[in-house]
């Protein structure tokens, strides 16, 4: 049975691009290799090789970046359009990095038909929040856990629903809030609590793109350079990251 969330995204893709990424060079992939999202997962998992599932891959930029680092990656999504665009992105990466261990897989997060206890890391970004009913969200996280090894890692990245500018973004019709299906508003504490409720242990959290979020909408080009400098060179304290992070992340271990 196809989830209502998958159907909602299919409707979005009838009118908007299915995360198509075109004309990218080597620097694009190097940037995502070093991104805080990728590095936070790998640092928490403490692995340099293994099998990784992106359960709802969207653009596929994280899946492809992880594959360029030598991991064996499964990129799963319900949308054929999405998977076709990820295939193109992977082909672009192979020009610079050679053949990748990247498997594209069509599936629904509410009923993952993948091998149980198989992956070292299972993660997604911008996915879980679209299940509006708590029980359904927890069931999706349990599905992610079911295909993850004991002592493997679950990483979940969601929009920061309690960002100080959140209400302004909604009021001013920030495009990211107009095109996506409805979402649950997450705080760091709410995300960690739900991950704890399904039995994940050793929970940690973080915030991402905190400097960038300050100039996200409306964007003032004059601020691009100083904010870019801060993002690259000065890591803010965790409280600032989790308060002003455009996205927040939760990390837990399957026991």
FIDOTI-448347 format. One record per residue (C-alpha): residue number from 1; residue in one letter; x, y, z. Coordinates in steps of 0.5 Angstrom, whole numbers, plus 2048, in hexadecimal, padded with zeros to 3 digits. Example, Ala and Ser with C-alpha at 12.3 -4.5 7.8 and 13.67 -1.06 7.14 Angstrom:
<recs>
+-----+------+-----+-----+-----+
! seq ! type !   x !   y !   z !
+-----+------+-----+-----+-----+
!   1 !    a ! 819 ! 7F7 ! 810 !
!   2 !    s ! 81B ! 7FE ! 80E !
+-----+------+-----+-----+-----+
</recs>
This chain:
<recs>
+-----+------+-----+-----+-----+
! seq ! type !   x !   y !   z !
+-----+------+-----+-----+-----+
!   1 !    x ! 800 ! 800 ! 800 !
!   2 !    x ! 803 ! 807 ! 7FE !
!   3 !    x ! 803 ! 80C ! 804 !
!   4 !    x ! 7FF ! 812 ! 803 !
!   5 !    x ! 806 ! 816 ! 804 !
!   6 !    x ! 809 ! 813 ! 7FE !
!   7 !    x ! 802 ! 815 ! 7FA !
!   8 !    x ! 803 ! 81C ! 7FC !
!   9 !    x ! 80A ! 81C ! 7FA !
!  10 !    x ! 808 ! 819 ! 7F3 !
!  11 !    x ! 803 ! 81F ! 7F3 !
!  12 !    x ! 808 ! 824 ! 7F4 !
!  13 !    x ! 80D ! 821 ! 7EF !
!  14 !    x ! 807 ! 822 ! 7EA !
!  15 !    x ! 808 ! 82A ! 7EA !
!  16 !    x ! 810 ! 82A ! 7ED !
!  17 !    x ! 816 ! 827 ! 7EB !
!  18 !    x ! 818 ! 821 ! 7EE !
!  19 !    x ! 81E ! 823 ! 7F1 !
!  20 !    x ! 822 ! 823 ! 7EB !
!  21 !    x ! 829 ! 825 ! 7EC !
!  22 !    x ! 82D ! 827 ! 7E5 !
!  23 !    x ! 833 ! 829 ! 7E2 !
!  24 !    x ! 837 ! 828 ! 7E9 !
!  25 !    x ! 83F ! 827 ! 7E9 !
!  26 !    x ! 844 ! 824 ! 7EE !
!  27 !    x ! 843 ! 829 ! 7F3 !
!  28 !    x ! 83C ! 828 ! 7F4 !
!  29 !    x ! 83D ! 821 ! 7F6 !
!  30 !    x ! 843 ! 823 ! 7FB !
!  31 !    x ! 83F ! 828 ! 7FE !
!  32 !    x ! 83A ! 823 ! 800 !
!  33 !    x ! 83F ! 81E ! 802 !
!  34 !    x ! 841 ! 823 ! 807 !
!  35 !    x ! 83A ! 825 ! 809 !
!  36 !    x ! 838 ! 826 ! 810 !
!  37 !    x ! 832 ! 821 ! 80F !
!  38 !    x ! 837 ! 81B ! 80C !
!  39 !    x ! 83D ! 81C ! 811 !
!  40 !    x ! 838 ! 81C ! 817 !
!  41 !    x ! 835 ! 816 ! 815 !
!  42 !    x ! 83C ! 813 ! 814 !
!  43 !    x ! 83F ! 815 ! 81A !
!  44 !    x ! 839 ! 813 ! 81F !
!  45 !    x ! 83A ! 80C ! 81B !
!  46 !    x ! 841 ! 80C ! 81B !
!  47 !    x ! 842 ! 808 ! 815 !
!  48 !    x ! 846 ! 809 ! 80F !
!  49 !    x ! 843 ! 804 ! 80B !
!  50 !    x ! 83C ! 800 ! 80A !
!  51 !    x ! 835 ! 800 ! 808 !
!  52 !    x ! 831 ! 806 ! 808 !
!  53 !    x ! 829 ! 807 ! 806 !
!  54 !    x ! 826 ! 80E ! 805 !
!  55 !    x ! 81F ! 80C ! 806 !
!  56 !    x ! 81C ! 812 ! 802 !
!  57 !    x ! 821 ! 814 ! 7FE !
!  58 !    x ! 81E ! 81A ! 7FA !
!  59 !    x ! 824 ! 81E ! 7F6 !
!  60 !    x ! 829 ! 818 ! 7F8 !
!  61 !    x ! 82E ! 81D ! 7FA !
!  62 !    x ! 830 ! 81A ! 800 !
!  63 !    x ! 82F ! 813 ! 7FD !
!  64 !    x ! 834 ! 814 ! 7F8 !
!  65 !    x ! 839 ! 818 ! 7FC !
!  66 !    x ! 839 ! 812 ! 801 !
!  67 !    x ! 83A ! 80D ! 7FB !
!  68 !    x ! 840 ! 812 ! 7F9 !
!  69 !    x ! 843 ! 811 ! 7FF !
!  70 !    x ! 843 ! 809 ! 7FE !
!  71 !    x ! 83D ! 807 ! 802 !
!  72 !    x ! 838 ! 802 ! 7FF !
!  73 !    x ! 832 ! 806 ! 7FF !
!  74 !    x ! 82A ! 805 ! 7FD !
!  75 !    x ! 826 ! 80B ! 7FB !
!  76 !    x ! 81F ! 809 ! 7FC !
!  77 !    x ! 819 ! 80D ! 7FA !
!  78 !    x ! 812 ! 80C ! 7F8 !
!  79 !    x ! 812 ! 811 ! 7F2 !
!  80 !    x ! 815 ! 80E ! 7EB !
!  81 !    x ! 817 ! 816 ! 7E9 !
!  82 !    x ! 81B ! 817 ! 7EF !
!  83 !    x ! 81F ! 810 ! 7EE !
!  84 !    x ! 820 ! 812 ! 7E7 !
!  85 !    x ! 823 ! 819 ! 7E9 !
!  86 !    x ! 827 ! 815 ! 7EE !
!  87 !    x ! 82A ! 810 ! 7E9 !
!  88 !    x ! 82C ! 816 ! 7E5 !
!  89 !    x ! 82F ! 81A ! 7EB !
!  90 !    x ! 833 ! 813 ! 7EC !
!  91 !    x ! 835 ! 813 ! 7E5 !
!  92 !    x ! 838 ! 81A ! 7E5 !
!  93 !    x ! 83C ! 818 ! 7EC !
!  94 !    x ! 83F ! 812 ! 7E8 !
!  95 !    x ! 842 ! 816 ! 7E3 !
!  96 !    x ! 847 ! 819 ! 7E9 !
!  97 !    x ! 847 ! 813 ! 7EE !
!  98 !    x ! 846 ! 80D ! 7EA !
!  99 !    x ! 841 ! 807 ! 7EB !
! 100 !    x ! 83D ! 808 ! 7F1 !
! 101 !    x ! 839 ! 803 ! 7F5 !
! 102 !    x ! 833 ! 806 ! 7F5 !
! 103 !    x ! 82C ! 802 ! 7F5 !
! 104 !    x ! 826 ! 806 ! 7F3 !
! 105 !    x ! 81F ! 802 ! 7F6 !
! 106 !    x ! 818 ! 804 ! 7F5 !
! 107 !    x ! 814 ! 803 ! 7FB !
! 108 !    x ! 810 ! 806 ! 801 !
! 109 !    x ! 812 ! 808 ! 808 !
! 110 !    x ! 80C ! 805 ! 80B !
! 111 !    x ! 80E ! 7FE ! 809 !
! 112 !    x ! 815 ! 7FD ! 807 !
! 113 !    x ! 816 ! 7F7 ! 803 !
! 114 !    x ! 81E ! 7F7 ! 804 !
! 115 !    x ! 822 ! 7F2 ! 808 !
! 116 !    x ! 821 ! 7F2 ! 810 !
! 117 !    x ! 827 ! 7F4 ! 814 !
! 118 !    x ! 82B ! 7F6 ! 80E !
! 119 !    x ! 82D ! 7FD ! 80E !
! 120 !    x ! 833 ! 800 ! 812 !
! 121 !    x ! 82F ! 807 ! 812 !
! 122 !    x ! 828 ! 809 ! 810 !
! 123 !    x ! 826 ! 810 ! 80F !
! 124 !    x ! 822 ! 815 ! 80B !
! 125 !    x ! 821 ! 81D ! 80B !
! 126 !    x ! 81B ! 821 ! 80A !
! 127 !    x ! 817 ! 81A ! 80A !
! 128 !    x ! 814 ! 818 ! 811 !
! 129 !    x ! 810 ! 81F ! 813 !
! 130 !    x ! 80B ! 81E ! 80D !
! 131 !    x ! 808 ! 818 ! 811 !
! 132 !    x ! 803 ! 81D ! 815 !
! 133 !    x ! 800 ! 817 ! 81A !
! 134 !    x ! 806 ! 815 ! 81F !
! 135 !    x ! 804 ! 80E ! 81F !
! 136 !    x ! 805 ! 80E ! 817 !
! 137 !    x ! 80C ! 812 ! 818 !
! 138 !    x ! 80E ! 80D ! 81E !
! 139 !    x ! 80C ! 807 ! 819 !
! 140 !    x ! 811 ! 80A ! 814 !
! 141 !    x ! 817 ! 80A ! 818 !
! 142 !    x ! 815 ! 803 ! 81A !
! 143 !    x ! 816 ! 801 ! 813 !
! 144 !    x ! 81C ! 805 ! 813 !
! 145 !    x ! 81F ! 801 ! 819 !
! 146 !    x ! 81D ! 7FA ! 816 !
! 147 !    x ! 821 ! 7FA ! 810 !
! 148 !    x ! 827 ! 7FD ! 815 !
! 149 !    x ! 82C ! 7F9 ! 818 !
! 150 !    x ! 82C ! 7F8 ! 820 !
! 151 !    x ! 831 ! 7FD ! 822 !
! 152 !    x ! 830 ! 801 ! 81B !
! 153 !    x ! 82E ! 808 ! 81B !
! 154 !    x ! 827 ! 80C ! 819 !
! 155 !    x ! 828 ! 813 ! 817 !
! 156 !    x ! 822 ! 818 ! 816 !
! 157 !    x ! 823 ! 81F ! 813 !
! 158 !    x ! 81C ! 823 ! 813 !
! 159 !    x ! 81B ! 82B ! 813 !
! 160 !    x ! 81B ! 82F ! 819 !
! 161 !    x ! 814 ! 830 ! 81A !
! 162 !    x ! 816 ! 834 ! 820 !
! 163 !    x ! 81B ! 839 ! 81D !
! 164 !    x ! 81A ! 840 ! 81F !
! 165 !    x ! 818 ! 842 ! 818 !
! 166 !    x ! 814 ! 83C ! 817 !
! 167 !    x ! 80D ! 840 ! 817 !
! 168 !    x ! 810 ! 846 ! 813 !
! 169 !    x ! 812 ! 841 ! 80D !
! 170 !    x ! 80B ! 83E ! 80D !
! 171 !    x ! 808 ! 845 ! 80E !
! 172 !    x ! 80C ! 848 ! 808 !
! 173 !    x ! 80B ! 841 ! 804 !
! 174 !    x ! 812 ! 83F ! 804 !
! 175 !    x ! 812 ! 83A ! 7FE !
! 176 !    x ! 815 ! 834 ! 801 !
! 177 !    x ! 80E ! 834 ! 806 !
! 178 !    x ! 80A ! 835 ! 800 !
! 179 !    x ! 80C ! 82F ! 7FB !
! 180 !    x ! 80D ! 82A ! 800 !
! 181 !    x ! 807 ! 826 ! 803 !
! 182 !    x ! 805 ! 827 ! 80A !
! 183 !    x ! 80A ! 826 ! 810 !
! 184 !    x ! 80A ! 825 ! 817 !
! 185 !    x ! 80E ! 82A ! 81B !
! 186 !    x ! 814 ! 827 ! 81E !
! 187 !    x ! 818 ! 82A ! 824 !
! 188 !    x ! 81F ! 826 ! 826 !
! 189 !    x ! 81B ! 824 ! 82C !
! 190 !    x ! 815 ! 821 ! 828 !
! 191 !    x ! 81A ! 81D ! 823 !
! 192 !    x ! 81E ! 81A ! 829 !
! 193 !    x ! 818 ! 818 ! 82D !
! 194 !    x ! 815 ! 815 ! 827 !
! 195 !    x ! 81B ! 811 ! 825 !
! 196 !    x ! 81C ! 80F ! 82C !
! 197 !    x ! 815 ! 80C ! 82C !
! 198 !    x ! 816 ! 807 ! 827 !
! 199 !    x ! 81C ! 805 ! 82B !
! 200 !    x ! 822 ! 808 ! 828 !
! 201 !    x ! 828 ! 809 ! 82D !
! 202 !    x ! 82E ! 80E ! 82E !
! 203 !    x ! 82A ! 814 ! 82B !
! 204 !    x ! 82D ! 81A ! 828 !
! 205 !    x ! 82B ! 820 ! 825 !
! 206 !    x ! 82E ! 826 ! 821 !
! 207 !    x ! 82B ! 82C ! 81C !
! 208 !    x ! 82E ! 82D ! 815 !
! 209 !    x ! 82E ! 834 ! 811 !
! 210 !    x ! 82D ! 838 ! 817 !
! 211 !    x ! 831 ! 83E ! 814 !
! 212 !    x ! 82E ! 83D ! 80D !
! 213 !    x ! 827 ! 83D ! 810 !
! 214 !    x ! 828 ! 844 ! 812 !
! 215 !    x ! 828 ! 847 ! 80B !
! 216 !    x ! 824 ! 841 ! 808 !
! 217 !    x ! 81D ! 845 ! 807 !
! 218 !    x ! 81D ! 84B ! 804 !
! 219 !    x ! 824 ! 849 ! 802 !
! 220 !    x ! 829 ! 850 ! 802 !
! 221 !    x ! 82F ! 84E ! 7FD !
! 222 !    x ! 833 ! 853 ! 801 !
! 223 !    x ! 833 ! 84F ! 807 !
! 224 !    x ! 835 ! 848 ! 803 !
! 225 !    x ! 83D ! 849 ! 804 !
! 226 !    x ! 83D ! 84A ! 80B !
! 227 !    x ! 838 ! 845 ! 80D !
! 228 !    x ! 83B ! 840 ! 808 !
! 229 !    x ! 842 ! 842 ! 80C !
! 230 !    x ! 83F ! 841 ! 812 !
! 231 !    x ! 83C ! 83A ! 810 !
! 232 !    x ! 842 ! 837 ! 80E !
! 233 !    x ! 847 ! 83A ! 813 !
! 234 !    x ! 844 ! 83B ! 81A !
! 235 !    x ! 83F ! 835 ! 81D !
! 236 !    x ! 83A ! 838 ! 821 !
! 237 !    x ! 839 ! 835 ! 828 !
! 238 !    x ! 834 ! 830 ! 828 !
! 239 !    x ! 82E ! 834 ! 82B !
! 240 !    x ! 82F ! 839 ! 825 !
! 241 !    x ! 82F ! 833 ! 820 !
! 242 !    x ! 828 ! 830 ! 823 !
! 243 !    x ! 825 ! 836 ! 824 !
! 244 !    x ! 826 ! 83A ! 81D !
! 245 !    x ! 828 ! 833 ! 819 !
! 246 !    x ! 824 ! 833 ! 813 !
! 247 !    x ! 823 ! 82C ! 814 !
! 248 !    x ! 824 ! 828 ! 81A !
! 249 !    x ! 827 ! 821 ! 81B !
! 250 !    x ! 826 ! 81B ! 81F !
! 251 !    x ! 82B ! 815 ! 820 !
! 252 !    x ! 829 ! 80E ! 823 !
! 253 !    x ! 82C ! 807 ! 824 !
! 254 !    x ! 828 ! 801 ! 823 !
! 255 !    x ! 829 ! 7FC ! 829 !
+-----+------+-----+-----+-----+
</recs>
